[in-house]
Amino acid sequence: MQIIPAIDLIEGKCVRLTEGDYAQKKIYNEDPLEVAKAFEGIGLMRLHLVDLDGAKAGEVVNWKVLEKIANQTSLKIDFGGGIKKEATLKTVLDTGASFATIGSLAVKSRNIFEEWIDRFGAAVFMLGADVFEEKIAIGGWLEKTNIDVYAFMQSYMQKGVTQMFCTDIQKDGKLQGPSIDLYKKIISKFSDLQLIASGGVSKLQDLQDLKNIGCSAAIVGKAIYENRITLDELSKFQ
């Protein structure tokens, strides 16, 4: 199972939120590039980079951070937050992101996202399924929907998307453990899906548990910044 560390950005700084609440913001580092280089230094190969300003504004804000990290590390970056227009998508990919993370757009503007899949290929997208009680939430988790997560995933798997990450809003940023039962259900339904667990990881055992149930990768954020899991432990987990 691959470890994908997360860097969340507000005003160019490395932050974390709790339950997606912008009022519950904590700044961990003023320099995201420094953080990314530390991840690269222990042998990690991926980075989950989230433009929280962009998610809120509906357009990408933290371009420069993506550019810096892409140019000065060899990390494969999935970048999300505010990708609403094709021109923005092209710029994200041209700036150095290996994957574009799509969330709300896949719910609100399905026709646009399906056109992008046809034009750019499903392989460049990482689809985010943010979940509240097995229903999709969008807009930086500010808006709940009645869309069933399983139906949502299946519909895009049929379009060729194989890489999806699922975040349980009720778990994220709380360091109370990941949604093992939810992920088990998803994996049992979709054996071909590359499921990336996201949210709630608080200790090394959580990663082992996710590996044991068959997750292809796990996104880890707050547990690293709060020193619940050390970089040394992550390097040995690989």
C-alpha positions in Angstrom: 0.0 0.0 0.0 1.3 3.4 -1.0 1.5 6.3 1.4 0.4 9.6 0.1 1.2 12.5 2.4 -1.1 15.5 2.2 -0.4 19.2 2.2 -3.4 21.5 2.5 -2.9 25.1 1.4 -4.3 28.3 2.7 -2.6 31.6 1.7 0.4 29.5 0.5 0.9 27.9 3.9 0.7 24.3 5.0 -2.4 24.0 7.2 -4.9 21.4 8.4 -8.7 21.8 9.0 -10.9 19.8 11.3 -14.1 18.4 9.6 -13.4 20.7 6.7 -14.2 23.8 8.8 -12.1 26.8 7.7 -12.6 28.3 11.2 -10.8 25.3 12.7 -7.5 26.0 10.9 -4.0 25.3 12.2 -0.9 26.4 10.4 1.9 23.8 10.5 4.5 25.3 8.2 4.9 28.5 6.3 6.9 26.7 3.6 5.1 23.8 1.8 8.2 23.1 -0.3 10.2 22.4 2.8 7.5 19.9 3.9 7.4 18.3 0.4 11.1 17.8 0.3 11.0 16.1 3.7 8.5 13.6 2.3 10.6 13.1 -0.7 13.7 12.6 1.5 12.3 9.5 3.2 11.4 7.9 -0.1 7.8 8.8 -0.5 6.8 9.2 -4.2 3.4 10.8 -4.1 1.9 14.0 -2.8 -1.7 15.0 -2.2 -1.8 18.8 -2.6 -5.0 20.6 -1.9 -5.7 24.3 -2.6 -8.3 25.0 0.1 -8.5 28.7 -1.0 -9.3 27.4 -4.4 -11.9 24.9 -3.2 -13.7 27.8 -1.5 -13.3 30.3 -4.3 -14.1 27.9 -7.1 -10.9 28.7 -8.9 -7.3 27.7 -8.3 -5.4 30.2 -6.1 -2.2 28.6 -4.9 -0.5 28.1 -8.3 3.0 29.1 -7.2 3.1 26.3 -4.6 2.3 23.7 -7.1 4.9 25.1 -9.5 7.6 25.2 -6.8 7.0 21.6 -5.6 6.7 20.2 -9.1 9.9 21.9 -10.2 12.0 21.2 -7.1 11.0 17.6 -6.2 10.3 14.4 -8.1 7.1 13.8 -6.3 4.0 12.7 -8.4 1.5 15.4 -7.3 -2.2 15.1 -7.4 -3.6 18.6 -7.2 -7.1 19.7 -6.4 -9.2 22.6 -5.2 -10.9 24.9 -7.6 -10.5 23.1 -10.9 -13.8 24.2 -12.6 -12.7 25.1 -16.2 -10.8 23.3 -18.9 -8.2 26.1 -19.1 -7.6 25.6 -15.4 -7.2 21.9 -15.8 -4.7 22.3 -18.6 -2.7 24.8 -16.5 -2.7 22.4 -13.5 -1.3 19.6 -15.6 1.1 21.9 -17.5 2.4 23.3 -14.2 3.5 19.9 -13.1 0.6 18.0 -11.5 0.6 14.3 -12.5 -3.1 14.0 -11.6 -6.0 16.5 -11.3 -8.2 15.9 -8.3 -11.9 16.4 -9.1 -14.6 16.5 -6.5 -17.6 18.8 -6.7 -17.4 19.3 -10.4 -18.0 15.5 -10.9 -21.3 16.0 -9.0 -22.6 19.3 -10.2 -21.3 19.3 -13.8 -21.2 15.7 -14.8 -21.3 16.5 -18.5 -18.2 18.7 -18.2 -16.2 16.1 -16.3 -17.2 13.4 -18.8 -16.0 15.6 -21.6 -12.7 16.0 -19.8 -12.4 12.3 -19.4 -13.0 11.8 -23.1 -10.5 14.5 -24.0 -7.7 14.0 -21.6 -8.1 10.4 -20.6 -9.3 9.0 -17.3 -5.8 8.2 -16.2 -5.0 11.9 -15.4 -7.8 12.2 -12.9 -8.1 11.3 -9.3 -11.8 11.4 -8.2 -12.6 12.5 -4.7 -15.6 11.1 -3.0 -16.2 13.1 0.2 -18.8 11.3 2.3 -21.2 12.1 5.1 -23.2 9.0 6.2 -22.6 7.3 2.9 -23.8 10.3 0.9 -21.6 12.6 -1.2 -20.7 16.1 0.1 -19.3 18.8 -2.1 -18.0 22.4 -2.1 -15.2 21.8 0.4 -17.7 19.8 2.4 -19.9 22.8 2.9 -22.8 21.2 1.0 -24.4 17.8 1.6 -26.2 15.8 -1.1 -28.5 12.8 -1.3 -26.2 11.0 -3.8 -25.2 7.5 -2.8 -21.4 7.1 -2.7 -21.5 3.6 -4.2 -23.7 4.7 -7.2 -21.4 7.7 -7.6 -18.2 5.6 -7.8 -19.8 3.0 -10.1 -20.9 5.6 -12.6 -17.4 6.9 -13.0 -15.7 3.5 -13.0 -17.9 2.8 -16.0 -16.2 5.9 -17.6 -12.8 4.5 -17.0 -11.8 6.2 -13.7 -9.9 3.7 -11.6 -8.3 6.0 -9.0 -10.6 7.3 -6.3 -10.0 8.6 -2.8 -12.8 8.5 -0.2 -12.9 10.8 2.8 -15.3 10.4 5.6 -16.0 14.0 6.7 -16.9 12.8 10.2 -13.4 11.3 10.6 -11.2 13.8 8.9 -8.8 15.8 11.0 -10.0 14.2 14.3 -7.3 11.5 14.6 -9.9 9.0 15.6 -9.1 6.3 13.1 -10.2 5.8 9.5 -13.6 4.5 8.2 -12.6 0.9 8.0 -16.2 -0.4 7.6 -17.0 2.0 4.8 -13.8 1.1 2.9 -14.5 -2.6 3.3 -17.9 -2.1 1.8 -16.5 -0.2 -1.2 -13.7 -2.7 -1.8 -16.2 -5.6 -1.6 -18.4 -3.9 -4.3 -15.6 -2.7 -6.6 -12.6 -5.1 -6.8 -11.0 -3.3 -9.7 -11.0 0.1 -8.0 -7.8 1.6 -6.7 -9.3 2.9 -3.5 -7.3 5.5 -1.6 -8.3 5.9 2.0 -8.4 9.4 3.3 -9.2 10.9 6.7 -8.9 9.8 10.3 -5.5 8.1 10.2 -4.0 8.6 13.7 -1.3 6.0 14.1 0.8 3.4 12.3 -1.7 0.6 13.1 -4.4 2.5 11.1 -2.2 2.2 8.0 -1.6 -1.5 8.6 -5.4 -2.0 9.0 -6.0 -0.1 5.7 -3.4 -2.3 4.0 -4.9 -5.4 5.4 -8.4 -4.7 4.0 -7.0 -4.0 0.5 -6.7 -0.2 0.1 -4.3 0.6 -2.6 -3.0 3.8 -0.9 -3.7 6.0 2.1 -3.6 9.7 2.4 -2.0 10.9 5.6 -2.0 14.4 6.9 -2.7 15.6 10.4 -1.1 12.5 12.0 2.2 13.5 10.5 2.0 17.1 11.5 0.9 16.2 15.1 3.8 13.7 15.3 1.4 10.8 15.8 3.3 9.1 13.0 6.9 10.0 12.4 8.6 10.3 9.1 10.9 7.5 10.2 7.9 5.2 10.8 6.5 6.1 7.4 9.8 5.4 5.6 9.9 1.9 7.1 6.2 1.2 6.3 7.0 1.3 2.5 
